[in-house]
Amino acid sequence: MKELIPPQSAEKWLLFIAVAGPLAGLILGTLIGAHERCAARKMVAGALIGGIGSLVYGLWILYNMITDALGLDSVANLCLQLGMFAVLGAAVGVGAYRISAVLRKLGARD
């Protein structure tokens, strides 16, 4: 049976997004923030949102390493992946909340 999308193609696209995402977010944040007093806040927010692509690429690599080591259909793989993504999702959520609070304070000063 052949895959619809070969893993090599998926990895190439994710690598492209990991590199281009933060740069595109920085550029878009700069363009959007150019008409405001606090352009730095939009630049940082854009770069951070674009950085999600880099995080996804890292998780793709980690997922493949774990799956290759434990096997795709093993219960240990399922439990480890579930725990890992739950902890990382909570960490990203807490980090995003704290960063947004700092960015709001930065925007309120101007």
HELIX and SHEET records of a PDB file:
HELIX    1   1 PRO A    7  GLY A   33  1                                  27    
HELIX    2   2 ALA A   39  GLY A   50  1                                  12    
HELIX    3   3 ILE A   52  LEU A   70  1                                  19    
HELIX    4   4 VAL A   75  ARG A  109  1                                  35    
END                                                                             
